[in-house]
């Protein structure tokens, strides 16, 4: 059950990051990265184990990377601007940090 919860929480954090990073341009990006780090770290802190943090990180990456590809009507949720690229690159580094921090 913890496995499923970590997938759901990672996906929810990813969706929240996608929708939050574009609002209030610099602040939304920093807030979404901070929430991602705290959320993934807390999954390992609450349920114990680095494996659950890795699973949540992969779920976050799947959601965010899918949002960067064009949709049915050629719309992008993450644009190729500095903020969008910073979300993808910074998010990967933040996830790496959240997984490596001891619980």
VOPAGU-2260 file (C-alpha; in pm, 1 decimal, decimal comma):
REM VOPAGU-2260
SITE   aa  ch    i         X         Y         Z
SITE  UNK   A    0       0,0       0,0       0,0
SITE  UNK   A    1     288,2     234,2      73,2
SITE  UNK   A    2     412,5     171,4    -279,7
SITE  UNK   A    3      83,4     294,9    -427,6
SITE  UNK   A    4      73,1     593,4    -193,3
SITE  UNK   A    5     423,1     698,4    -290,3
SITE  UNK   A    6     328,3     680,9    -660,2
SITE  UNK   A    7      16,6     891,0    -595,2
SITE  UNK   A    8     201,8    1147,4    -384,6
SITE  UNK   A    9     482,8    1176,0    -638,0
SITE  UNK   A   10     231,5    1225,4    -917,8
SITE  UNK   A   11      39,4    1485,1    -716,4
SITE  UNK   A   12     361,0    1673,0    -639,0
SITE  UNK   A   13     450,1    1666,9   -1008,4
SITE  UNK   A   14     108,9    1796,5   -1115,8
SITE  UNK   A   15     125,4    2068,3    -852,4
SITE  UNK   A   16     470,2    2169,1    -972,3
SITE  UNK   A   17     354,5    2187,1   -1333,0
SITE  UNK   A   18      64,2    2416,0   -1249,6
SITE  UNK   A   19     247,0    2625,5    -990,4
SITE  UNK   A   20     574,6    2697,8   -1169,7
SITE  UNK   A   21     418,1    2937,8   -1419,4
SITE  UNK   A   22     236,1    3151,7   -1164,6
SITE  UNK   A   23     426,0    3447,1   -1018,9
SITE  UNK   A   24     725,7    3365,5   -1232,9
SITE  UNK   A   25    1023,6    3343,1    -998,2
SITE  UNK   A   26     830,8    3271,2    -677,5
SITE  UNK   A   27     614,1    2992,5    -821,4
SITE  UNK   A   28     920,4    2806,4    -945,3
SITE  UNK   A   29    1097,4    2827,7    -609,3
SITE  UNK   A   30     783,1    2727,4    -422,4
SITE  UNK   A   31     722,8    2426,0    -645,0
SITE  UNK   A   32    1084,4    2309,1    -608,2
SITE  UNK   A   33    1073,4    2353,5    -230,7
SITE  UNK   A   34     743,2    2164,2    -207,4
SITE  UNK   A   35     885,4    1885,5    -422,9
SITE  UNK   A   36    1191,7    1847,3    -202,4
SITE  UNK   A   37     990,5    1855,5     119,2
SITE  UNK   A   38     725,1    1618,8     -14,5
SITE  UNK   A   39     960,6    1352,5    -145,4
SITE  UNK   A   40    1180,2    1373,9     163,1
SITE  UNK   A   41     877,8    1340,4     392,9
SITE  UNK   A   42     765,0    1023,2     213,3
SITE  UNK   A   43    1086,3     855,1     321,7
SITE  UNK   A   44    1067,6    1014,0     665,0
SITE  UNK   A   45     713,1     895,8     737,8
SITE  UNK   A   46     723,0     547,1     585,9
SITE  UNK   A   47    1094,4     482,6     613,8
SITE  UNK   A   48    1302,5     379,2     322,2
SITE  UNK   A   49    1483,9     527,3      31,7
SITE  UNK   A   50    1302,8     302,0    -215,8
SITE  UNK   A   51     973,4     483,5    -164,5
SITE  UNK   A   52    1142,6     818,1    -223,5
SITE  UNK   A   53    1291,5     686,1    -547,1
SITE  UNK   A   54     950,2     561,5    -661,4
SITE  UNK   A   55     789,9     897,6    -581,7
SITE  UNK   A   56    1071,0    1072,4    -770,3
SITE  UNK   A   57    1011,3     860,9   -1080,2
SITE  UNK   A   58     639,3     937,7   -1063,2
SITE  UNK   A   59     720,6    1310,2   -1037,4
SITE  UNK   A   60     956,5    1286,7   -1333,6
SITE  UNK   A   61     698,5    1104,7   -1546,8
SITE  UNK   A   62     434,7    1370,4   -1483,3
SITE  UNK   A   63     666,5    1666,5   -1538,8
SITE  UNK   A   64     832,8    1526,6   -1849,3
SITE  UNK   A   65     493,5    1435,1   -1999,0
SITE  UNK   A   66     378,6    1792,9   -1939,9
SITE  UNK   A   67     673,4    1913,8   -2147,5
SITE  UNK   A   68     557,0    1726,6   -2458,3
SITE  UNK   A   69     278,8    1860,0   -2684,0
SITE  UNK   A   70     -74,3    1745,6   -2609,6
SITE  UNK   A   71    -361,7    1659,5   -2841,4
SITE  UNK   A   72    -409,2    2017,8   -2960,0
SITE  UNK   A   73     -35,0    2095,3   -2958,7
SITE  UNK   A   74     -48,8    2271,4   -2622,7
SITE  UNK   A   75     241,9    2272,2   -2380,7
SITE  UNK   A   76     202,3    2285,3   -2004,1
SITE  UNK   A   77     574,9    2346,8   -1958,1
SITE  UNK   A   78     709,3    2590,1   -2212,7
SITE  UNK   A   79    1066,3    2604,1   -2335,6
SITE  UNK   A   80    1135,2    2928,5   -2151,5
SITE  UNK   A   81    1390,7    2975,4   -1877,2
SITE  UNK   A   82    1129,3    2898,7   -1611,6
SITE  UNK   A   83    1017,8    2575,4   -1778,3
SITE  UNK   A   84    1369,0    2449,8   -1836,1
SITE  UNK   A   85    1460,0    2544,0   -1479,5
SITE  UNK   A   86    1167,6    2338,3   -1350,2
SITE  UNK   A   87    1283,8    2027,6   -1531,8
SITE  UNK   A   88    1656,6    2064,2   -1458,4
SITE  UNK   A   89    1619,9    2204,4   -1108,1
SITE  UNK   A   90    1351,0    1951,0   -1026,9
SITE  UNK   A   91    1581,0    1665,5   -1118,0
SITE  UNK   A   92    1854,4    1804,6    -894,0
SITE  UNK   A   93    1608,2    1866,7    -610,2
SITE  UNK   A   94    1479,5    1509,8    -638,4
SITE  UNK   A   95    1834,3    1379,3    -627,1
SITE  UNK   A   96    1893,7    1586,7    -315,1
SITE  UNK   A   97    1567,2    1471,1    -152,3
SITE  UNK   A   98    1652,9    1106,3    -213,9
SITE  UNK   A   99    2009,6    1136,5     -83,7
SITE  UNK   A  100    1929,3    1332,6     233,3
SITE  UNK   A  101    1917,4    1087,7     524,9
SITE  UNK   A  102    1572,4    1045,5     676,8
